[in-house]
Amino acid sequence: MSLRQKTISGVTWSAIDSLANQGIHFIVGIVMARVILPREFGLIGMTAIFMAISQSFINSGFSSALIRKNDSTQTDHSTVFYYNLAMGLLFYAILFLSAGIIARFFDEPLLKPIIRVLGLDLIIRSLTIIQTTILVKRVDFKLQAIISVIAGVLSGVIGIVMAYQGYGVWSLVARMMTLAFVNSLLLWWWNRWRPSWVFSRTSFRELFGFGSKLLLSGLIDTIYRNIYYVVIGKYFSAKDLGYFTRAKMFNDLPSHQITSVMSRVTYPVLSQMRGNPVMLKGGYRRMITGTTFISFTMMAGMAAVAEPMVITLIGEPWRPSIIYLQMLCFAGMMYPLHALNLNMLQVQGRSDLFLRLEIIKKLLAVPTIVIGVIWGIKVMIAGMMVNTVIAYYLNSYWSGKMVNYPMREQLRDIQPSFLLALSMAVVVYFTGLYLPLGYSGKLLVQVILGAVLVFVVSELFRISPYLYLKEIALSRFNALRNARK
């Protein structure tokens, strides 16, 4: 299989994996939000930063180091596996012992048993890191997509049934634990990789030399992405945090899934191109323009239909989350672009620069958090929007230098997609204001209108990223059709 075919196949199955996983999560979340109170979603949100930090230490950047190393061995994989497992056990013990302190910090006694149960998720996930890494390195996302669907459906059914049986927050806990367990079980059953009884200090030092910087940068990013849960939960209320988490749920479905798809595929693919600067820049440029076309149109469109979407899907009690969602959409449309630029730093082996940039960007978030505590959640999200623009400047400047693709050239390439997305969102939003329909009718009309506008304008003006994505879609469709003959 050629690199182009491998990339297209990887993007296709990675997209199916992410969309299936998050699509199921989204649908389950909508159903459960109609039964479970905002406060109970807020309780789970309070645990997010502790789980995410622990997961960062468990991984420690080893996955990226293994993917980048073209000649990784069974010894490398086994060494990392035992490290992941040891760290999973260690951080579960830490969470178990500190659960009471965390509960007192938020003044929520129920957090203590919740954290002690959810902490088991760390051990389960530590067993699957190498399994997943091997599949990613092979650009094999088909198996992961199948597993995601099975695990998502089973865990979703359990969560919904328990929610309707009145288990409240514990139905959310049960769903998360079932998801991790089934995913791990199926990865071990179908992937068939098994560790050897070996732990190499040489291998550990080599991989950790690269991964340690990614650990620190990933840890900083994890704290940054989750600190808002802590601030809202501590200085406002679990109910307010519930509104924020639901807004994040809607925002993350397109934004973080586009980021996840492109990050998982582009890193191993670009790593294989790094010996050819011309090919590397060409591939990098197509990935950026294609990704931003999708990201900008989807996020701007979601902001435009936020009100009818939220009210139709999860009901009037969640109205306060609408304005949060609209603001988060404009911050979230930049996430995939950040990920691609940062991936280039890793491809070029500059994990040290990656770390320095993460430190600088996250220090800029401190004023945002302070003003959020003083002036409220909306002002805090506005600060996040400003920070994402600054972060793009820093990321694109350095990554662009490495492949002769400067920021001004990037901006010129992504400008048509941005203008298209913004124009579409304005038309869709104001159309919704004057439609004499209920919320569900407005949502349907606005979504169709937005899709038609994007398609017609893209065809009429021959927007290049649209044409590139269209070519990929048609070639994939033709390949599947020919395979069936």
Secondary structure as UniProt FT lines:
FT   HELIX           3..33
FT   TURN            34..35
FT   HELIX           38..59
FT   TURN            60..61
FT   HELIX           62..68
FT   TURN            70..71
FT   HELIX           74..106
FT   TURN            109..110
FT   HELIX           111..118
FT   HELIX           120..126
FT   TURN            127..128
FT   HELIX           129..137
FT   TURN            138..139
FT   HELIX           142..164
FT   TURN            165..166
FT   HELIX           169..191
FT   HELIX           201..235
FT   HELIX           238..273
FT   TURN            274..275
FT   HELIX           277..304
FT   HELIX           306..314
FT   HELIX           316..318
FT   TURN            319..320
FT   HELIX           321..332
FT   TURN            333..334
FT   HELIX           335..347
FT   TURN            348..349
FT   HELIX           351..363
FT   HELIX           365..375
FT   HELIX           377..403
FT   HELIX           407..434
FT   HELIX           439..461
FT   HELIX           464..484
//
